[in-house]
Amino acid sequence: MTLAWIKTNYQNLINELIKYLDSNWTIEKIYKKLIHFENNKFKTSPFLI
């Protein structure tokens, strides 16, 4: 999962999500959180095959 792939496939869903989040959340902040999650959680998961 890359940022370009996330933007292509989930941009509309992220835009809908932002409507329900606090005003301090932006698209860029969500993308940064997803990148952080990708870099840290997916690669360190003990359940990876």
mmCIF file of the N, C-alpha and C atoms, coordinates in Angstrom:
data_MODEL
# 
_entry.id   MODEL 
# 
loop_
_atom_site.group_PDB 
_atom_site.id 
_atom_site.type_symbol 
_atom_site.label_atom_id 
_atom_site.label_alt_id 
_atom_site.label_comp_id 
_atom_site.label_asym_id 
_atom_site.label_entity_id 
_atom_site.label_seq_id 
_atom_site.pdbx_PDB_ins_code 
_atom_site.Cartn_x 
_atom_site.Cartn_y 
_atom_site.Cartn_z 
_atom_site.occupancy 
_atom_site.B_iso_or_equiv 
_atom_site.pdbx_formal_charge 
_atom_site.auth_seq_id 
_atom_site.auth_comp_id 
_atom_site.auth_asym_id 
_atom_site.auth_atom_id 
_atom_site.pdbx_PDB_model_num 
ATOM 1   N N  . MET A 1 1  ? 0.858   -1.170  0.000  1.00 0.00 ? 1  MET A N  1 
ATOM 2   C CA . MET A 1 1  ? 0.000   0.000   0.000  1.00 0.00 ? 1  MET A CA 1 
ATOM 3   C C  . MET A 1 1  ? 0.902   1.231   0.000  1.00 0.00 ? 1  MET A C  1 
ATOM 4   N N  . THR A 1 2  ? 0.709   2.042   -1.004 1.00 0.00 ? 2  THR A N  1 
ATOM 5   C CA . THR A 1 2  ? 1.476   3.277   -1.096 1.00 0.00 ? 2  THR A CA 1 
ATOM 6   C C  . THR A 1 2  ? 0.530   4.460   -1.007 1.00 0.00 ? 2  THR A C  1 
ATOM 7   N N  . LEU A 1 3  ? 1.099   5.616   -0.779 1.00 0.00 ? 3  LEU A N  1 
ATOM 8   C CA . LEU A 1 3  ? 0.285   6.821   -0.680 1.00 0.00 ? 3  LEU A CA 1 
ATOM 9   C C  . LEU A 1 3  ? -0.457  7.089   -1.976 1.00 0.00 ? 3  LEU A C  1 
ATOM 10  N N  . ALA A 1 4  ? 0.195   6.879   -3.108 1.00 0.00 ? 4  ALA A N  1 
ATOM 11  C CA . ALA A 1 4  ? -0.463  7.094   -4.400 1.00 0.00 ? 4  ALA A CA 1 
ATOM 12  C C  . ALA A 1 4  ? -1.650  6.151   -4.553 1.00 0.00 ? 4  ALA A C  1 
ATOM 13  N N  . TRP A 1 5  ? -1.493  4.910   -4.135 1.00 0.00 ? 5  TRP A N  1 
ATOM 14  C CA . TRP A 1 5  ? -2.580  3.935   -4.222 1.00 0.00 ? 5  TRP A CA 1 
ATOM 15  C C  . TRP A 1 5  ? -3.737  4.326   -3.303 1.00 0.00 ? 5  TRP A C  1 
ATOM 16  N N  . ILE A 1 6  ? -3.407  4.771   -2.099 1.00 0.00 ? 6  ILE A N  1 
ATOM 17  C CA . ILE A 1 6  ? -4.437  5.217   -1.157 1.00 0.00 ? 6  ILE A CA 1 
ATOM 18  C C  . ILE A 1 6  ? -5.197  6.403   -1.733 1.00 0.00 ? 6  ILE A C  1 
ATOM 19  N N  . LYS A 1 7  ? -4.472  7.387   -2.266 1.00 0.00 ? 7  LYS A N  1 
ATOM 20  C CA . LYS A 1 7  ? -5.123  8.568   -2.838 1.00 0.00 ? 7  LYS A CA 1 
ATOM 21  C C  . LYS A 1 7  ? -6.033  8.190   -3.993 1.00 0.00 ? 7  LYS A C  1 
ATOM 22  N N  . THR A 1 8  ? -5.582  7.264   -4.833 1.00 0.00 ? 8  THR A N  1 
ATOM 23  C CA . THR A 1 8  ? -6.368  6.864   -5.995 1.00 0.00 ? 8  THR A CA 1 
ATOM 24  C C  . THR A 1 8  ? -7.637  6.130   -5.591 1.00 0.00 ? 8  THR A C  1 
ATOM 25  N N  . ASN A 1 9  ? -7.527  5.211   -4.656 1.00 0.00 ? 9  ASN A N  1 
ATOM 26  C CA . ASN A 1 9  ? -8.636  4.319   -4.345 1.00 0.00 ? 9  ASN A CA 1 
ATOM 27  C C  . ASN A 1 9  ? -9.529  4.776   -3.196 1.00 0.00 ? 9  ASN A C  1 
ATOM 28  N N  . TYR A 1 10 ? -9.025  5.612   -2.321 1.00 0.00 ? 10 TYR A N  1 
ATOM 29  C CA . TYR A 1 10 ? -9.780  5.953   -1.120 1.00 0.00 ? 10 TYR A CA 1 
ATOM 30  C C  . TYR A 1 10 ? -10.015 7.438   -0.908 1.00 0.00 ? 10 TYR A C  1 
ATOM 31  N N  . GLN A 1 11 ? -9.691  8.258   -1.869 1.00 0.00 ? 11 GLN A N  1 
ATOM 32  C CA . GLN A 1 11 ? -9.823  9.704   -1.685 1.00 0.00 ? 11 GLN A CA 1 
ATOM 33  C C  . GLN A 1 11 ? -11.269 10.105  -1.384 1.00 0.00 ? 11 GLN A C  1 
ATOM 34  N N  . ASN A 1 12 ? -12.237 9.533   -2.083 1.00 0.00 ? 12 ASN A N  1 
ATOM 35  C CA . ASN A 1 12 ? -13.638 9.880   -1.828 1.00 0.00 ? 12 ASN A CA 1 
ATOM 36  C C  . ASN A 1 12 ? -14.069 9.463   -0.426 1.00 0.00 ? 12 ASN A C  1 
ATOM 37  N N  . LEU A 1 13 ? -13.641 8.293   0.015  1.00 0.00 ? 13 LEU A N  1 
ATOM 38  C CA . LEU A 1 13 ? -13.991 7.840   1.361  1.00 0.00 ? 13 LEU A CA 1 
ATOM 39  C C  . LEU A 1 13 ? -13.340 8.707   2.430  1.00 0.00 ? 13 LEU A C  1 
ATOM 40  N N  . ILE A 1 14 ? -12.103 9.104   2.193  1.00 0.00 ? 14 ILE A N  1 
ATOM 41  C CA . ILE A 1 14 ? -11.416 9.976   3.149  1.00 0.00 ? 14 ILE A CA 1 
ATOM 42  C C  . ILE A 1 14 ? -12.111 11.328  3.219  1.00 0.00 ? 14 ILE A C  1 
ATOM 43  N N  . ASN A 1 15 ? -12.547 11.848  2.089  1.00 0.00 ? 15 ASN A N  1 
ATOM 44  C CA . ASN A 1 15 ? -13.277 13.119  2.088  1.00 0.00 ? 15 ASN A CA 1 
ATOM 45  C C  . ASN A 1 15 ? -14.574 13.009  2.875  1.00 0.00 ? 15 ASN A C  1 
ATOM 46  N N  . GLU A 1 16 ? -15.260 11.876  2.782  1.00 0.00 ? 16 GLU A N  1 
ATOM 47  C CA . GLU A 1 16 ? -16.474 11.665  3.571  1.00 0.00 ? 16 GLU A CA 1 
ATOM 48  C C  . GLU A 1 16 ? -16.138 11.543  5.055  1.00 0.00 ? 16 GLU A C  1 
ATOM 49  N N  . LEU A 1 17 ? -15.056 10.868  5.366  1.00 0.00 ? 17 LEU A N  1 
ATOM 50  C CA . LEU A 1 17 ? -14.641 10.678  6.749  1.00 0.00 ? 17 LEU A CA 1 
ATOM 51  C C  . LEU A 1 17 ? -14.330 12.000  7.428  1.00 0.00 ? 17 LEU A C  1 
ATOM 52  N N  . ILE A 1 18 ? -13.695 12.903  6.708  1.00 0.00 ? 18 ILE A N  1 
ATOM 53  C CA . ILE A 1 18 ? -13.304 14.196  7.275  1.00 0.00 ? 18 ILE A CA 1 
ATOM 54  C C  . ILE A 1 18 ? -14.517 14.978  7.765  1.00 0.00 ? 18 ILE A C  1 
ATOM 55  N N  . LYS A 1 19 ? -15.650 14.795  7.137  1.00 0.00 ? 19 LYS A N  1 
ATOM 56  C CA . LYS A 1 19 ? -16.864 15.503  7.554  1.00 0.00 ? 19 LYS A CA 1 
ATOM 57  C C  . LYS A 1 19 ? -17.252 15.163  8.987  1.00 0.00 ? 19 LYS A C  1 
ATOM 58  N N  . TYR A 1 20 ? -16.903 13.952  9.432  1.00 0.00 ? 20 TYR A N  1 
ATOM 59  C CA . TYR A 1 20 ? -17.322 13.483  10.746 1.00 0.00 ? 20 TYR A CA 1 
ATOM 60  C C  . TYR A 1 20 ? -16.233 13.593  11.807 1.00 0.00 ? 20 TYR A C  1 
ATOM 61  N N  . LEU A 1 21 ? -15.029 13.981  11.404 1.00 0.00 ? 21 LEU A N  1 
ATOM 62  C CA . LEU A 1 21 ? -13.929 14.116  12.355 1.00 0.00 ? 21 LEU A CA 1 
ATOM 63  C C  . LEU A 1 21 ? -13.855 15.536  12.904 1.00 0.00 ? 21 LEU A C  1 
ATOM 64  N N  . ASP A 1 22 ? -13.036 15.719  13.914 1.00 0.00 ? 22 ASP A N  1 
ATOM 65  C CA . ASP A 1 22 ? -12.794 17.058  14.450 1.00 0.00 ? 22 ASP A CA 1 
ATOM 66  C C  . ASP A 1 22 ? -12.210 17.947  13.367 1.00 0.00 ? 22 ASP A C  1 
ATOM 67  N N  . SER A 1 23 ? -12.338 19.230  13.554 1.00 0.00 ? 23 SER A N  1 
ATOM 68  C CA . SER A 1 23 ? -11.887 20.187  12.540 1.00 0.00 ? 23 SER A CA 1 
ATOM 69  C C  . SER A 1 23 ? -10.370 20.220  12.374 1.00 0.00 ? 23 SER A C  1 
ATOM 70  N N  . ASN A 1 24 ? -9.617  19.677  13.323 1.00 0.00 ? 24 ASN A N  1 
ATOM 71  C CA . ASN A 1 24 ? -8.159  19.691  13.189 1.00 0.00 ? 24 ASN A CA 1 
ATOM 72  C C  . ASN A 1 24 ? -7.643  18.590  12.263 1.00 0.00 ? 24 ASN A C  1 
ATOM 73  N N  . TRP A 1 25 ? -8.497  17.683  11.819 1.00 0.00 ? 25 TRP A N  1 
ATOM 74  C CA . TRP A 1 25 ? -8.099  16.636  10.882 1.00 0.00 ? 25 TRP A CA 1 
ATOM 75  C C  . TRP A 1 25 ? -8.192  17.166  9.460  1.00 0.00 ? 25 TRP A C  1 
ATOM 76  N N  . THR A 1 26 ? -7.140  16.944  8.696  1.00 0.00 ? 26 THR A N  1 
ATOM 77  C CA . THR A 1 26 ? -7.113  17.325  7.285  1.00 0.00 ? 26 THR A CA 1 
ATOM 78  C C  . THR A 1 26 ? -6.762  16.090  6.462  1.00 0.00 ? 26 THR A C  1 
ATOM 79  N N  . ILE A 1 27 ? -6.917  16.206  5.162  1.00 0.00 ? 27 ILE A N  1 
ATOM 80  C CA . ILE A 1 27 ? -6.561  15.095  4.281  1.00 0.00 ? 27 ILE A CA 1 
ATOM 81  C C  . ILE A 1 27 ? -5.083  14.759  4.436  1.00 0.00 ? 27 ILE A C  1 
ATOM 82  N N  . GLU A 1 28 ? -4.251  15.784  4.496  1.00 0.00 ? 28 GLU A N  1 
ATOM 83  C CA . GLU A 1 28 ? -2.813  15.554  4.627  1.00 0.00 ? 28 GLU A CA 1 
ATOM 84  C C  . GLU A 1 28 ? -2.478  14.833  5.928  1.00 0.00 ? 28 GLU A C  1 
ATOM 85  N N  . LYS A 1 29 ? -3.159  15.204  7.004  1.00 0.00 ? 29 LYS A N  1 
ATOM 86  C CA . LYS A 1 29 ? -2.907  14.561  8.290  1.00 0.00 ? 29 LYS A CA 1 
ATOM 87  C C  . LYS A 1 29 ? -3.318  13.091  8.246  1.00 0.00 ? 29 LYS A C  1 
ATOM 88  N N  . ILE A 1 30 ? -4.418  12.801  7.597  1.00 0.00 ? 30 ILE A N  1 
ATOM 89  C CA . ILE A 1 30 ? -4.854  11.412  7.469  1.00 0.00 ? 30 ILE A CA 1 
ATOM 90  C C  . ILE A 1 30 ? -3.853  10.615  6.650  1.00 0.00 ? 30 ILE A C  1 
ATOM 91  N N  . TYR A 1 31 ? -3.375  11.185  5.549  1.00 0.00 ? 31 TYR A N  1 
ATOM 92  C CA . TYR A 1 31 ? -2.373  10.500  4.731  1.00 0.00 ? 31 TYR A CA 1 
ATOM 93  C C  . TYR A 1 31 ? -1.098  10.248  5.526  1.00 0.00 ? 31 TYR A C  1 
ATOM 94  N N  . LYS A 1 32 ? -0.676  11.227  6.325  1.00 0.00 ? 32 LYS A N  1 
ATOM 95  C CA . LYS A 1 32 ? 0.527   11.044  7.141  1.00 0.00 ? 32 LYS A CA 1 
ATOM 96  C C  . LYS A 1 32 ? 0.332   9.924   8.157  1.00 0.00 ? 32 LYS A C  1 
ATOM 97  N N  . LYS A 1 33 ? -0.858  9.850   8.750  1.00 0.00 ? 33 LYS A N  1 
ATOM 98  C CA . LYS A 1 33 ? -1.142  8.780   9.708  1.00 0.00 ? 33 LYS A CA 1 
ATOM 99  C C  . LYS A 1 33 ? -1.133  7.426   9.013  1.00 0.00 ? 33 LYS A C  1 
ATOM 100 N N  . LEU A 1 34 ? -1.691  7.358   7.809  1.00 0.00 ? 34 LEU A N  1 
ATOM 101 C CA . LEU A 1 34 ? -1.691  6.101   7.066  1.00 0.00 ? 34 LEU A CA 1 
ATOM 102 C C  . LEU A 1 34 ? -0.280  5.663   6.695  1.00 0.00 ? 34 LEU A C  1 
ATOM 103 N N  . ILE A 1 35 ? 0.548   6.609   6.297  1.00 0.00 ? 35 ILE A N  1 
ATOM 104 C CA . ILE A 1 35 ? 1.941   6.289   5.974  1.00 0.00 ? 35 ILE A CA 1 
ATOM 105 C C  . ILE A 1 35 ? 2.666   5.797   7.223  1.00 0.00 ? 35 ILE A C  1 
ATOM 106 N N  . HIS A 1 36 ? 2.451   6.468   8.348  1.00 0.00 ? 36 HIS A N  1 
ATOM 107 C CA . HIS A 1 36 ? 3.064   6.043   9.607  1.00 0.00 ? 36 HIS A CA 1 
ATOM 108 C C  . HIS A 1 36 ? 2.615   4.626   9.959  1.00 0.00 ? 36 HIS A C  1 
ATOM 109 N N  . PHE A 1 37 ? 1.312   4.367   9.808  1.00 0.00 ? 37 PHE A N  1 
ATOM 110 C CA . PHE A 1 37 ? 0.783   3.040   10.100 1.00 0.00 ? 37 PHE A CA 1 
ATOM 111 C C  . PHE A 1 37 ? 1.395   2.005   9.167  1.00 0.00 ? 37 PHE A C  1 
ATOM 112 N N  . GLU A 1 38 ? 1.491   2.338   7.891  1.00 0.00 ? 38 GLU A N  1 
ATOM 113 C CA . GLU A 1 38 ? 2.088   1.426   6.920  1.00 0.00 ? 38 GLU A CA 1 
ATOM 114 C C  . GLU A 1 38 ? 3.539   1.120   7.280  1.00 0.00 ? 38 GLU A C  1 
ATOM 115 N N  . ASN A 1 39 ? 4.298   2.139   7.627  1.00 0.00 ? 39 ASN A N  1 
ATOM 116 C CA . ASN A 1 39 ? 5.722   1.960   7.902  1.00 0.00 ? 39 ASN A CA 1 
ATOM 117 C C  . ASN A 1 39 ? 5.991   1.243   9.218  1.00 0.00 ? 39 ASN A C  1 
ATOM 118 N N  . ASN A 1 40 ? 5.101   1.382   10.180 1.00 0.00 ? 40 ASN A N  1 
ATOM 119 C CA . ASN A 1 40 ? 5.368   0.825   11.503 1.00 0.00 ? 40 ASN A CA 1 
ATOM 120 C C  . ASN A 1 40 ? 4.545   -0.409  11.844 1.00 0.00 ? 40 ASN A C  1 
ATOM 121 N N  . LYS A 1 41 ? 3.277   -0.379  11.601 1.00 0.00 ? 41 LYS A N  1 
ATOM 122 C CA . LYS A 1 41 ? 2.412   -1.478  12.033 1.00 0.00 ? 41 LYS A CA 1 
ATOM 123 C C  . LYS A 1 41 ? 2.490   -2.673  11.092 1.00 0.00 ? 41 LYS A C  1 
ATOM 124 N N  . PHE A 1 42 ? 2.365   -2.438  9.794  1.00 0.00 ? 42 PHE A N  1 
ATOM 125 C CA . PHE A 1 42 ? 2.335   -3.550  8.853  1.00 0.00 ? 42 PHE A CA 1 
ATOM 126 C C  . PHE A 1 42 ? 3.650   -4.317  8.847  1.00 0.00 ? 42 PHE A C  1 
ATOM 127 N N  . LYS A 1 43 ? 4.754   -3.624  8.974  1.00 0.00 ? 43 LYS A N  1 
ATOM 128 C CA . LYS A 1 43 ? 6.058   -4.267  8.872  1.00 0.00 ? 43 LYS A CA 1 
ATOM 129 C C  . LYS A 1 43 ? 6.495   -4.921  10.175 1.00 0.00 ? 43 LYS A C  1 
ATOM 130 N N  . THR A 1 44 ? 5.878   -4.558  11.289 1.00 0.00 ? 44 THR A N  1 
ATOM 131 C CA . THR A 1 44 ? 6.278   -5.136  12.565 1.00 0.00 ? 44 THR A CA 1 
ATOM 132 C C  . THR A 1 44 ? 5.233   -6.099  13.105 1.00 0.00 ? 44 THR A C  1 
ATOM 133 N N  . SER A 1 45 ? 4.205   -6.371  12.325 1.00 0.00 ? 45 SER A N  1 
ATOM 134 C CA . SER A 1 45 ? 3.150   -7.263  12.777 1.00 0.00 ? 45 SER A CA 1 
ATOM 135 C C  . SER A 1 45 ? 3.684   -8.685  12.928 1.00 0.00 ? 45 SER A C  1 
ATOM 136 N N  . PRO A 1 46 ? 3.411   -9.334  14.040 1.00 0.00 ? 46 PRO A N  1 
ATOM 137 C CA . PRO A 1 46 ? 3.897   -10.704 14.225 1.00 0.00 ? 46 PRO A CA 1 
ATOM 138 C C  . PRO A 1 46 ? 3.139   -11.720 13.372 1.00 0.00 ? 46 PRO A C  1 
ATOM 139 N N  . PHE A 1 47 ? 2.052   -11.292 12.729 1.00 0.00 ? 47 PHE A N  1 
ATOM 140 C CA . PHE A 1 47 ? 1.222   -12.219 11.968 1.00 0.00 ? 47 PHE A CA 1 
ATOM 141 C C  . PHE A 1 47 ? 1.505   -12.187 10.476 1.00 0.00 ? 47 PHE A C  1 
ATOM 142 N N  . LEU A 1 48 ? 2.552   -11.480 10.073 1.00 0.00 ? 48 LEU A N  1 
ATOM 143 C CA . LEU A 1 48 ? 2.902   -11.455 8.658  1.00 0.00 ? 48 LEU A CA 1 
ATOM 144 C C  . LEU A 1 48 ? 3.436   -12.814 8.237  1.00 0.00 ? 48 LEU A C  1 
ATOM 145 N N  . ILE A 1 49 ? 3.090   -13.195 7.044  1.00 0.00 ? 49 ILE A N  1 
ATOM 146 C CA . ILE A 1 49 ? 3.546   -14.492 6.513  1.00 0.00 ? 49 ILE A CA 1 
ATOM 147 C C  . ILE A 1 49 ? 4.682   -14.263 5.552  1.00 0.00 ? 49 ILE A C  1 
# 
